[in-house]
Amino acid sequence: MRLKILGGDEIDALYAHPRFTHEERVEHFALSPAEVAALEQLHSIKSKIFFILQLGYFKARHMFFVFDLREVEDDVAYIQERYFPDTDQVDPTIAKGTRLKQQRLILELCNYRAWNTEEQKKLAARSRQAATVSGKPIYIFRELTHYLLENRIVAPGYSLMQDTVGGALAYEQRRLASIMRSHLEQSETEALDCLLQDTQGLYEITLLKRDPRDFSNDEIKGEIRRGDRMCPLYYFAQRLLPRLKISNENIKYYASLVSYYSVHQLRQLSKWTAYVYLLCFVHYRYQKLHDNLIQSLLFHVRRHGDEAKAAAKEQVYNHCVAGNADLQKAGHETEFKAR
């Protein structure tokens, strides 16, 4: 089963032949002098119409499509009206040889390279490089799309892109697992295994996933206890993660998978892959723990400041009230003496 990267609408937007508006037809079916010269090399009106269609679609998507003229009647009507106004309706089919010959001509006009096995090797290498930056399939797919555009290479079909991305992710998992196997010590694997064990009726990793609900003393004390549990594992992570040569974004992504997967799902993974995810989780969670403690400190400092301001205002208010009372009392006494 192939890796799912795009939704149906996204696949159509990239790989279905364009559905032009009138303004888009005016733009994409316009011909430069070099394109007009190439058009004049063709003999039949049908061949010329098909050439303009293929060229316009290629300008829009940088790939070629298989279609007959009945599928694109509105585009054909526009081209006939613009370039061949006196032409009758043409045969909707085109020979495969003619279609491929036109595609080679279009590649030359647009300064693009055709897809071939050599380009596939380069794309696979680029996908493995992208997988070290992010393990998200959509990220690798977009990186490959950008690479194809930047190097003016005709994009392969979606299924081949799926296989390339899937192959890169599988290669990256094998690479990371190999590093884990070579550098993790037995005491460290045992400590990581403990995270997936049921202790006191709850998995250790489930306890570590918990975030404090608020900044109350009990919640913050619980967060500190979680930090004490993670501290030895965090030092393992500090030693091993640089050897993996993955980005901070990938560390965060692999950490998120531990939060997303259940313990049962984590146990179904290769143990070395699970160790990678767990170390990334510990690294990310331990740093987040310190962020939580800092936020708690700031919260309590602000609250203490707010309470101090409120108390000061209340004292000032009470002082003013007492002062006003004393003034009124003094006024009464002065009036009494005057009488």
Secondary structure as UniProt FT lines:
FT   HELIX           8..15
FT   HELIX           22..28
FT   HELIX           33..39
FT   TURN            40..41
FT   HELIX           45..61
FT   HELIX           69..72
FT   HELIX           73..83
FT   TURN            85..86
FT   HELIX           96..110
FT   HELIX           117..133
FT   HELIX           137..150
FT   TURN            151..152
FT   HELIX           158..183
FT   HELIX           186..195
FT   STRAND          198..199
FT   TURN            200..201
FT   STRAND          202..203
FT   HELIX           204..209
FT   HELIX           217..244
FT   HELIX           248..260
FT   HELIX           263..268
FT   HELIX           271..338
//
